C-alpha cells in the first residue's frame, strides 16, 4: 500500500540509507564472516516477494546435493531475544512465523537471532561433520549487510519497480541497490519486465520464478483471510486457483491473532454464508491453538504457495559453483 501523504518524510529516510551506505563503504560498520559460505535471499520491499517459498526450494535442492544446509533468520515477532534452534513443534511467539514454516517444510536446521551472525555461530557449532561441505541460507538478508554473504539473490517484481521508498511507498532501498545482487529472480509470467531490467543495465543472471497456489477442493464459497504484506496477491492467487471468495479480511503483516480476531472471522463467515475458511501457511502458523478451535461446520483450509525455478538444475549448479563451499 502506498502512502503519498508521507512523501515529505521520504528524503529523511533516504538520508538515513545514504549514511548507512557510507558507514559500510568506509568500514565504520563491521561486516563479519562465518566459516562456511552464506547465500542470501532477499528483496527490496517490505514483503510479499516469495522469499520464504524460494528459501524452502533452495534448502531442499542443496540438501539433495549432499550439502549440510541450514537457514539463518531474524525470527521477526518472536518474544525471546536469545539465539535459538527452531523447534518445528514450537510456536510463532517463540521463533517467528517464517522460521517455523521453513523448519516444518524443509527438515533442515533453522536458527534465529536478531544478529544473524550469532545464529550462524550457533549453526556452525552444531554441524556434526565439519569436513562435509556446508552452506548457510540467509532468509530476508539483502539489507542485513553486517554479515558477509557469498551470493546475494534478489527477488524483484513489477510492483517493486513502480514503487517508492518508505514511508510513502514500500521500498526499503532504492532500485539502484539491485546492482549489489549476484542474481535477480523475477516472475516468469512477466517477460517484458526482464526486457526492462536489461535495458536498465542489469547484465547479471536472471532467474524466472513460477508461483503456484495449491488449495484443496472446496464445495462452496470461502472466507479468505491473511496477515501478509500484500494481501491482494493472496486473494488474486486464490481466485486464479478456482476459489470462490465470499468475503475477505486483511490483517497487518505478521499479525498476532487474538480471540477477538477469531470471533471476527467466525462472524464474517456466518454473514457471508462461507462453507470454509482459507488462509496462508504463515497465518496458520500464527493462529497457533486458535486454528483448532473453529467449529466442525467451518473447516480451516491452508493455501500452500510453491515456487519453481525455471531451469532449476542449471540454477543450482551455478549457485553451488558461485558459493564455492570448501571440500
N, C-alpha and C positions, 0 to 999 in steps of 0.2 A: 504494500500500500504506500502510495506517495503522499507526502505531506508538504505541499508547496508553501503553506503559511510559515514553515520553519526554515525556508530558504535563507533568510538573513543570518542564520546561525551556521550555515554550511561553511563559510570561509573560516570560521573558528575551528571547526572540525578538520578542515583541510590543513590549517596551520599546525595543528597537533600532529597530523600524519607526517607533514614535512619535517617537523622537529624529530620525530622518531626515526625517520629515514636517515636524517643527518647523524643521529646518535649511532645508528647501526653502521653507516658508511665509515664513520671515524673511529669505530671500535669502542665507543663510550658505553655501549650496551653489549656486554659479553655474549658471545654465541658459544654454547657448549656442545661437545661431541660425545656420542655414545660409541661403544666399541664396534657395534655392528651397524650396517647401513640403515638409513631411515628413508622411507618413501612416504611423502606427504600427500594426502588427498584433501583438497580444499576448494574454496570458491571465493568470489568477491562480495557476494551479497550476504544478508543476514540469515539466509536459509532457503530451503526449497529446491536445492540443486540436485539432490540424489547422492550426496556424499556417502551416507550410510550403506545403501544398496551396493554402491561401487566398492566400498571397503570390504563388504561381505564377499563379493565376486573375487577380488584380488586375494583376499586371505585364503579362500578355497583353492584358487588356481596355483598360488605359490606353495601351499602346503602339498598339493598333488605333485609338485616338482621336487619334493623331498627336503624342503627348507623348514627350519624352525621359524615359525611365524607367530608374532604377537601383535597386539594393537595397543597403542598408547592414546589415551583420551583424557580430556579435561574432566569429564563427568559433570556436565552442566546441570545445576539444580540439586546436586547431592548435598546431604546435610553434613557429612564428615569431611574434614579438610585433609586428613591423613592419606598418603598414597596407599592404594589398596589393589588387590587382585579381585576382579569382579566375580562374584558367585552367581552363576546363571539362575539360581533359585532365589536370588535376593530381590530387592525392591528398587524402584527408581529413586526413592529417597536416599537409599544407601549408595547407589552407584551412578545414577543418571539414566535416563531412558535409552539414549543411543548406545552407550557401552553395554548395557544389559541386553539390548536387542542384538548387537553384534556377537556377544558371547553366546547367546542362545542359538543363533543362526549359523555359526561357524565352528564352534567347538575349540577355537584357539584361545589361548590366554589373553585376557583384556585387562590392562592396568590403567587405573585412573589416578590423576594428581593434577593439582592446579598448574604446577610446573611440569610439563611433560618429560623433562629431563629426569626428574625424580621417579616418574613412572617407568622410564627406561632403565634406570639403575636397578629398580626392583625387578624388572623383567629379566635383565641380564644376570642378576644374581640367582634367578630361578631356573636358568637354562641347564637342563640335565647333562647335555653333551655339548660342551663349549667348542669342540672340534667340528661339530656339524654346522654348516653354513646357516646363518640366521638373518632375518630381516624384520625390522620394526615398521609397522604401518602407523602413520601419524594421522589420526582422524581429525578432520577440520583443522588442518595445520598450516594453511597458507599464510595466515597472519601471525602465527606463533614462531617468530623468527629467532627467538632466543635459543632454539635447538637447531643444530646443523642438520640439514637433510641432503641426501644424495640425489633424490629425484623429487621434483615438485609436479604433481598432477593437478591441473586447474580445471574445474568444471565451469563451463560458461554457456549461457544461452541468450536468446534474443531479449528476454526480459532484463537481464543484466546490461546488455548492450544499450538499451534505451532508458536505463535508469539513471539516477543521480546519487551523489554522495549523501550519507547521513548528515543531518537528521531529516532533510527534505525528501530523500529517497531511501533506498535500502542498501546502497553500496558501502561496504566497509573500507574499500580502497578505490581509487580512480582506475579506469580501464587500462591505463598505461602500465599498471602494476602487473598486468598479464605477461609482460616481457620477462618477468622473473621465472616464469614457469618453464619446465622442460617439455611438457606435453599439455595440450589443451583438449579437453573432452567436450564434445558438443552433441546436441540431439541429432540423430541420424535423419529424422524427418524434416530437417530444415537445411537442405543443401545450399540454399542461397546464402545462409549465414557463413558457411565455410568460405564461399567466394568472397564475402565481405571481409572476413578475417585475413585472407591472403592479400587482398587489396590494401588493407590497413597496414600490412607489413609483417604479419606473422609468417615466419618461414620454417618453424619447427613442426614436429609431428602433430597430427590431429587424430584423435580417436572419435569414432562415431558411435554413440550410445543409443540403444533402443530401450525405452522404459515400458514395462508391461504391468498392467494392473490385473492381478489374479483374484477373482471373487467367486465364491460358491454360488450355485443357482439358488435364487430366491423366488418363491411363489408369491408375488405381490410387491407392493411399493415398500420402500425402506426409508428410514430416517437416517441421514448421514451426518456424522459429527466428527470434528477433529480439532486439535490444538497444534497446528503447524504454521510455518511461516507463510506459506502460500496455499491457503485452503481451496482457492479456486481451481488449482491444479488437481487436487484430490477429487473434488466434485466432478470436474470435467472428465477425469480418468474413469470414474465410476460409470458415468453416462456412456462413455465410449466402450466400456466393457459390457454394456447392456443393462445396467441397473436402472430401475425406475425410482427416482428420488421424489418422495412425497414432501419431505421437509429437510432442511439443512441447518446445522448450528455450527458456527465457527468460534472457537475459543482462542485466546492468545497462544503464541508459540510456547511449547514446553509447559502448558497449563497443568498445575497440580489439581486433580479432580477432588471435589468435596461431595458430601451428601446433598448439598444444595444443587450442585450441577447434576447429580444423579436424578434428583426429583424433577429438575427442569427437563431433562432428556425424556424421562418417562411420560411427563405431561404432554410434551410436544408430540411424542409418538402416538399417544392416545388421540390427541386432537387431529392429527393428520391421517389417522387410520393406517399407520405403518404396520406392516407384517413382521418387520425385523429391524434391528439396528445395525449399522455398519460403520466401522471406524478404521483408523490406520493401525499398523503394528505398534508404533510408538505410543499412540494413545491407549491401546490395550495394555501396554506395559505400565503406563502411568495410572490407569484405573485401579490397578492392584486388586485388592479384595472386592472392590465395588463391582468388578467385572462379573463376579459370580452371583451378585445379588439381584440381577434383573429377573423378573418373573418368567416362568416357563413359557408363557404365552408371547414373550417378547425376547426372542433369541438375539444374542450379540454375535455378529459376524465380523471377522477381521479381513480387510483387504490387504493382500500382500503385493508390495511393489518390488519388481525384479528388474535388474539392469543387465543387458547383454552388450558386450563389446564386439563390434564388427571386426572380424579377423582376430579373434581373441588370442589364438596361439601365437601369431606373429607379434602382437602387442605385448604378451607376457614375456616372450623371448627377448624383445627389445628392453623391457623393464629389468629383467634379471641381468642382462649384459650391462646396462647402464648403471645399475646399483652396484654391480661387481662385488658380491659378498665374498669374503675370504674363504678359501678352500678348507 
